[in-house]
């Protein structure tokens, strides 16, 4: 495993000059800081699912579930809890064990992490539902991070969080995934060794949520004023609430209280996140909201302690259970900082890939060449797996999170396929369990641009071609416009935001021509829809192939 990680190319490192160059990036399409001492929610209109954060001095660090996407465990940094930027990733290349290096493991691998700082080191714990509890650590949150260590093996162990007690003992709280363990809705604690690298006791169930808090999961462990507190969500991703447990003893018994719920707001399922404080003594809570195709977006709520219990959001009726806020005054961190947002647009002028991008599986050094000195990113056509049915089965999709409810993504690329054979493809794709895109393919009759979609791609359905165009020039501009007008659609566990994507292309970068059919975006497996590019060739034995040079990729406002 160590040799495999070392073999990964420098092009894929996300502690890069590109990250540094973009650390003052300000989005055109979503800025939470309103510039007048207030902010609006969500603070991140992007799929940073199951967020957790910690404060070290004047700095805040956040990570989130990355599931099958690599680099995994992206690290975000903030000075004021409102303005965030991406500084790296804790798992840059590959998640052990490498089970299927050329195929995405949709919805698997990194679930609900916890980030903590202890004795000068940062720790991230997470649950792999098929393997158990993992941990990495680093002196610098921007990296490098250690190789993952399996702390506690066990099928179904998820949502892990450590606690270092005053007496030097270390504990880990976790939940179970019913899909693997055959049971859910309980919270469990075990003890770890002094290095927090190995469980030294069996787990003990300390809370059963089956009656009142079905699907309790995502626990975060704290200690305050001699009391142990476990913050955890319950009730389901899209429809649940935030629970807090407290006890004088680490193994309980624990009292329970609902401390935040949707109430009269339109913020569904407000739960699962991080309690953090400010240097000035304020308390705040970060959590997600599931909005469907755009995934789980991040909100920031004020928090206060009343009679030994936290109250999150605004408690309008004094019952100790808060409701989320839409806008609020910014946290008082003692200073005022510049407005920044996570990176989106990319000119590909660096020698490493910028940190907003993720592959759809463990990374391969042969997929990309970062030619920043020449002003482009070169994606080599890589063979798909032999039983590939559609892009759902393709690992080398280079994608990023959607950054707002309404925006346009445009890219310029030059396609140079290998003329010895047909079937190499590249283009712009909106990826989820349904997907659509503008696809360039070298055929027996030359280059062809197609607008395609694929419904229920996760079930192996084939792509449908909606419109085609023969091309003479191999340089083209591809565009997709995302529009969400507030309309809701029915989903399995509530309602989701309806998101429509319209595709267009240009041969000169000025006039864009609509192509194909509107596409209703759909989320991926536990992640939001993502947007980006790829370059593939058929699963045939050749000793080389062609490539696609991506000149730039830009996120802009929708034009009226």
N, C-alpha and C positions, 0 to 999 in steps of 0.2 A: 504493500500500500504506500509506504513512504517513497519508494522509487517512482511509483506512478504519479504521486503528487509533485515530486521534484521535476518530473519530465514535462509537466504542463508548461506551455510556452509563456514567455514574458508578455506576449501580446494580451494574455488573459488576466494579468494582474490588475486589481482594481484599487491599488494604492498608488495612483499614477499621477503623471503630470496633467493628464486630462481632468482628473478629479480636482486637482489644485486650480487649474485654469477656470473651472466652472463653479468654484465655491462661492462666488458672488452672483450666481445666476438668479434672475427674477422671471418668473413665468408670465407669459402674456395672457394665460387663460384662467389661472386661479391663484389668488394671493389672499391669505387669511388675514394678514395684518392690514387694518383699514387706515393706518397712518395717523390716527387721531387718539391713540391710546387705547383703542378697542380692537377686538378681533371678531371674526365670524367663523362659525363652524360649517363644515368640517375644516380643521386646520390643514389637513392633507386630503385633498379629493383624489385619493389614489389608494390602491389595494395593499395597504400595510396591515395585513390581517393579524389579529391577536397581538396588538402592540404591547411591548413592555419597555420600561425606561428606568434609568437611575441618574442621580445627580452626583457629580464629583466636583466639589468646589463650586465654580460658577458655570460649569458645563453640564449639559444634559446629553445622554446618549440613549438612543432608541433602536430596538430591533423588532422583527416581526416574523411570522410564519412565512417560509419561502417554499415549502412543499417540495416539488420536483425541480424547481428552477435554480440554476447555478449562474453566477456566484450566489451562494445561499447565505441567509442571515445578513442581509444588507444592514449596515450601520449608519444611522442618521445622527447628526449633531445639531444642537441648538444652544443658544444662550438665554432664551426667554420663553421656551415652550411653545412659541407660535411660529417662529421662523426656523426652518429646518433645511439642512443640506446633506447629501449622501457623501460619506467619507471613506467607505470601504465595505468589505464583507468578511465575515468571520470564517466562511467556508468558500474559498475562492474557486475551487476547481471540481472537486469530487467528494461525494458522500460515501463513506465506507459502510458496509462492504460494497464494492462495485458489482452490482448484480446484473445490470443490463446497460453497459456503457453506450450503446448505440440506440437506445429506445427510452423515451420518457416514462417515468414511473408516476403517472398523473395522480395527484392528490396524496402521494405518499411522502415519506422521509422527514421533513422538518415541520413539526407541529408545535405551536404555542410556546415559544421560547421565553426564558427569563434572563435578563441581564443584570448582573450585580457587580459591585466593586468591594474587594476585601483585601486588606494588607497590601495595598499597592498594585493589585492585579484585577483585571476585569475577567469575569466569568460569564459564559452563556451556557445555560442548560436547556435542552429541548427533548421532546419525546419523539422517537421514530416508532410508529404504531406496530411495525413488524419486527423491530429489533429490541427496543428498550430505551433507557434514558442515556443521552449523550451529553458530553461537556467539552468545551474548548475554553482556553484562557489566553490572555495577552497582557503585556505591560501597557501597550498603546492601543486604544480602541480602533485606530485606523489600521492596525496590523503591524507585523504578522501575528497571526493567531496559531496556537498549537494545533497539532492534529487531533481530531475527535477521539475521545476516550469513552468507551462504553461503561458507564457507571453502574448501571443495573440492567441486566438482561431480562427481557420478559415481553411476550407478545401482548400488545394492547396497552402498554404503559405510555401515557402521553402527558403533556402539559406539566412539565416538571419545574420546580423552583426550589432553590436552596435557602437555608437560613443558618447563619453562624451565630451561635448563642454566646452569651457572656462567659460561660464556663469553658469555652473552647470546643464544645461539641457541635457537630454539623448535622443538620437534618435536611431532608428533601420531601416536599409534598408533591403529590401527583394524582392524576385521575386515570380512568380506564376508557378506552374506546370500545364500545359495545360491538362494533363490527369485527374486532379481533379477539377481545377478551371474553365475549359472550355476556358481559355485564357492564353497566355504566351507572351513572348517578350516585357514585360514592367518591369520597375523598380519602386519600391514604397518605401516611407518613412512614418513612424509614430513616434510619440513622446512617450517615456516611463516615468514612475514615477522616482523619485530620486533614488530608490533602484534597478531600472532596472528589476522589477519583474512583471510589468503590463503596457500594452499599455494604454495611457490616451487620445489619439486622434485617429480618423479614419486614415487609410492609405491614402496617396495622391500620385498618379502616377506622377513621375517627369521626366520620360524618356520613350519614345515609340521607340522600335527598329524594328518595323514591316517592315519598308521599307529598311533600310540599315543594320540592325544588328539583323536579325531574330534569335530567341531563345536566346536573351540576358537573362542572369541569373547569379547566383553565385556572387552577388555584395559584395565588401569589401569597408568599409567606412573609410576615413582618412581626416585629416585636416592638411594643411601645408601652412605656411606663409599667414594665413588669408583666404585661399581658401579651399573649400570642394572638395574632390576628391572621386569618386567612380570608383574602378577598377572592370570590369566585363568581362566575356567571351561572345562570340556570335558566331553564325554560326554552332553550333553543336559540340558534344563531339569530334568526330574524324576528323572534317574538319574545325574547326573554328579558331578564332583569338582573340586577347586581345584588349579590348577597355578601354579607360579611359574617364570619364566625369569630368568636373570641373565647379565650380560656386562660386561666392562670397556669395551666400545665400544658406542656407541648402535645401530649397525647389526649388532652381533654379531661372531662367532657366539655364540649363547645356549645355556647349559646349561638343563636342565629338571628339575623335581622336583614330584611330587604332595605337597602339604603339608596337605591336609584331604580326608577322604572320610567316607562314612556310617558305615563300620565296623559295630559291633554296635548302633548307635543306631536309633531310628525316624525320624530326620531325614533324609529322602531328598534326594538331589541338592544337598548343601550347597556352594554356590559363588556366585561373582559378587558382588562388593561392594567394601568400602572398608577399607583399612588406615589407622587413625588412632592417634595417641598421646595421652597425657595430659600435663599440665604437670609431673607427678611422675615421668615417664619410663616409664610402662607402655605396652604396645602392645595394640591391640584390632582386631578385624575384624568388620565388619557384612556379612551375606549374606542371601540369601533361601532359602525352602523353598517349593516348589510343592505346594499341597494341593488343587488342583482348583478347585471352585466358589468357594472363598474367595480364590483367586489365589495370589500369591507373598508370603508373610508374612516378616517381618524378624527375624533372629536376631543376637545379639551373642556373639562368641567371644573368650576370652583368646588372646593371641598372644605368642610369644617368639622371639628369634633364637638359633639354634644353628648354629655353624660357618658363618655367613654366609647361612643359609637361615631363612626364617620357618617356625614350626610353629604351626598354627592349631587351636584346641581343646585337647584333652587327649591327649597321646601316651602311650598305655598301655603299648606294647611297645618304645618307644625307637627306632622306625624312622624318625623324623622326619616322620611323617604323623599328624596329629591327628584326633580325632573330636569332633563337636559336643557341647556341654554342654547339659543341660536347665535346670539352676540353677547359679549361681555367685555369688561375692562381687562386689559392684558395683565398677566402676572407681574407683581412688583418684585423684580430681581435686583433692584438697586441701581440699575443703569438702563440706558436706551441703546438698542442695537439696530444695525442695518436690516432692512427687509431683504430676505433671501428665501428661495424655494428650492426644492429638489430639482436636479438637472433633468432636462427634457430634450430640447433641440441639440443637435450634434453636427459640427462641421467636420468631424473626423480628422482633426489636425494634430492629434497626439500619437504617441507611439504605443499606447495601450488603449483598450476599449474603455470608454467612459462608464462610470459606475451605475448609471440608470439601466444599462442593458443586462439582460440575463438570457442564457441559453435555456432550452426546455429540458435539459438533462445534464448529466455529468459532461464536462467540457473536454474537447479534443483539440490539441494544439494545431492540428492540420486544418481546422475549419476557417481560420482567418489570419490575415496579414495586416497589421496596423501600419499603413504607409502614410503616417501623418506628415512626414517630410514632403510627400507628394500630394497631400491633401485629399486622401481617400482611404476608405476601409475596403480591402479586397476579401470577398467571401469566395472560397473555392467550392466548386460543385463537389459534393460528397455523396457517395452512394447511399441510397435509402436501404432499409432492411428488406430482405427478400420478400417478405409477406406484407409489405407496406400497402395499405389500402387507401390512405389519404394523409394529409399533413398531421393528423393526430398522432401518427406513428413516427414522425420525423423528430430527431433529437436536435439537429442544428438549426432550429428556429431562433433567431436573435430578436428578442422582443423586449418591450418595456411596458410599464403600467400605464393605463389611461390616466391623464392628469386633471381632468375636469369633466363637468357634465356636458359642455359644448365646446368643441375645438376641431381643428383641422390638422391632419398630419400629411406632410408632403415630402417626397424624397426624389433625389436625382440619382440615377444609376446608369452605368454603361455595362451591357452584357456582352461577354466574349466567350461564347460556348465553344466547345471542341467540335469542329466540323466533321470529325470522323463518324459521328453517330448522332442520332436524334434523341431527344428526351430530357436534356438538361433544362432546368427551370429556375427562375428567380422571380422576385416581385415584392409587392406590398401586401401584407396580410393582416386581417383582424381575426385573432385566434381565440376560440373558446370551444365548448362542446359542439356548437355550430361555428363555422368560420366562413369567411369570404375574402376575396382579394382580387388584385390585378396581377396576372401571372404572365410572364414572358417565357416562351418555350421555343427552343430550336427544333424545328420539325423538318421532315424531308422536303418541305416546300419553303423553307426559310423561317425567319423569326415571325412568331405569332403572339399577339397580345390578346389575352382572354380575361373577361370578368367572370369569376366563378363563385359559387357558394357550395357549401356542404352542410346539409342538415343532419343532425345526430352523427357527427363525425366520430364521436366516441364509441359508436356502435358499429363502426366499419363501413358506413355508407359511402358511396363514391361521390366525387365532385360532380356538379352540374355546371355546364358552360352556358352562360346567358348571352354572351356576345363576343365576337372575335374580330380581330383586325390584323391584316398582314402588315409587317413593318419592313422598311428598307434601312432605316437608321437604327443602330443598336444603343443609342443614348436616348433616354426617355425620362419624363417627369411623371410620377404617379401620386395620386392624392385620394384621401378619404376624409369625408366630413362626418363627424359624430354630432348628432342632434338629440337632445333629451329635453322635451318641452314640459316636463312635469307629469306627463301621462303615466299611469300605473297599469301594470299587467298582472294577471294572476300567476302565482308560482306555487310550488309545492307546499310552502310553509308561510304564505302570506301574499304580499304584493311586491313587485319589483318595478324599478324605473324602466320605462320603455326607451330603448336607445336605437336610433335608426342611423345606418351608415350609407352614405352615397359616394360612389367612386367616380373619378374622372382622371383623364390623362392629358399630357401636353407634349408636343414635339419640339417646342421652342421655349418653354418655361414661362410663357405669357398667357396664351389662350388655352383654357382647359375645356375639354369636351367630355360631357357625361358619358358613362359607359355602364351597360348592364342594368341590373335591378337594384332597388334599395334593399338593404339587408338589415334585419333586426338582430342586433348583437346579443350574444348569450355568454354567460360566464363559463369558465373552465371548471375543472374538478377542484373545488374548494378555493379557487382563485378567480379574480375578475378577468374579463376579456383583456387581451393584450394586443399591442400593435407593433409591427416591425417587419422584418424581412428574412430571407433565407436564400440558399443556393444549393440545389440538389442535382444528382444525376441518377439514372436508373441503376438497379441492382445487377449490373453486369460487370464482368471482370475486365477492367482496363487499367493501364498503369499510370493514367493521368486524366485530367479533365479540364474544363474551362473554369471561368470565374465571373463574378459580378463585382464591379467597382462602385461602391456607394460614395458619392461625392458629398452629400449632406442629407440630413433628416431633420425637418423643422416642424415644431408644434406652434400653431398660430391661432388667432381668433377666427371664428367663423365670419365670413364676409356676408353682409346683408344682400 
